[in-house]
Amino acid sequence: MKKSKENVEYVKYVHLVEKEEKKREGIAPKGYIPVIVGNSDEQMERFLVHLKLFKKPQIVSLLDMAAREFGYHQPGVLRIPCNLETR
């Protein structure tokens, strides 16, 4: 299969974007999604959730709850409204 010029440019673009993202602080490792959990700004905590966990029914329920409160078109990091347990 021949590589078209368009495909090569796309690959270069993606590669450059990934390099720039890695330079920023707070980038999630490959396979993880950053999630903000809590009910208010004062009680919010950032977690890194592995992609495999998004198949679990408990996570799906939390995502449904977030969709009801924030909608599907929220900008930025995924937010889940629930109480944080004290450690």
C-alpha positions in Angstrom: 0.0 0.0 0.0 1.4 3.4 -1.0 1.4 6.2 1.4 -0.2 9.3 0.0 1.2 12.7 0.7 -1.9 13.6 2.6 -1.6 10.6 5.0 2.1 11.4 5.7 1.3 15.0 6.5 -1.4 13.8 8.9 1.0 11.5 10.7 3.5 14.3 11.1 0.8 16.6 12.5 -0.3 14.0 15.0 3.3 13.4 16.0 4.0 17.1 16.5 0.8 17.5 18.6 1.8 14.6 20.8 5.2 16.1 21.4 3.7 19.5 22.4 1.3 17.8 24.7 4.0 15.9 26.5 5.8 19.2 27.3 2.8 20.5 29.3 2.6 19.6 32.9 -0.2 17.4 34.2 -0.6 15.3 31.0 -2.1 11.9 31.7 0.0 8.9 30.7 -1.0 6.8 27.7 -4.2 4.8 28.4 -5.4 7.1 31.2 -8.0 9.8 31.3 -7.9 12.7 33.8 -11.2 13.0 35.7 -12.2 15.7 38.3 -14.4 14.2 41.0 -16.3 16.1 43.7 -19.4 18.3 44.4 -17.8 21.7 44.7 -14.7 23.6 43.8 -13.4 23.2 47.3 -13.9 19.4 47.4 -12.6 18.5 43.9 -9.8 16.0 43.3 -8.1 14.9 40.1 -7.8 11.2 39.3 -6.3 9.3 36.4 -8.6 6.6 35.3 -7.5 3.8 33.0 -9.5 3.3 29.9 -10.5 -0.3 30.8 -12.4 1.0 33.8 -14.8 2.9 31.6 -16.5 -0.4 30.7 -17.5 -1.1 34.3 -21.1 -0.5 35.2 -20.1 1.7 38.2 -18.2 4.1 36.0 -20.9 4.1 33.4 -23.4 5.2 36.2 -21.1 8.0 37.3 -20.7 9.1 33.7 -24.6 9.2 33.3 -24.8 11.2 36.5 -22.2 13.7 35.1 -24.1 13.9 31.8 -27.3 14.8 33.7 -25.6 17.6 35.7 -23.1 19.0 33.2 -24.4 17.8 29.8 -22.4 16.1 27.0 -20.7 19.2 25.7 -18.7 20.4 28.7 -15.3 21.9 27.8 -12.1 20.7 29.5 -11.6 17.8 31.8 -14.3 15.3 32.5 -16.1 16.0 35.7 -18.0 13.6 37.9 -20.3 15.1 40.6 -20.1 12.9 43.7 -18.8 13.1 47.3 -15.2 12.3 48.0 -14.7 9.8 50.7 -12.2 10.9 53.4 -9.1 8.8 53.7 
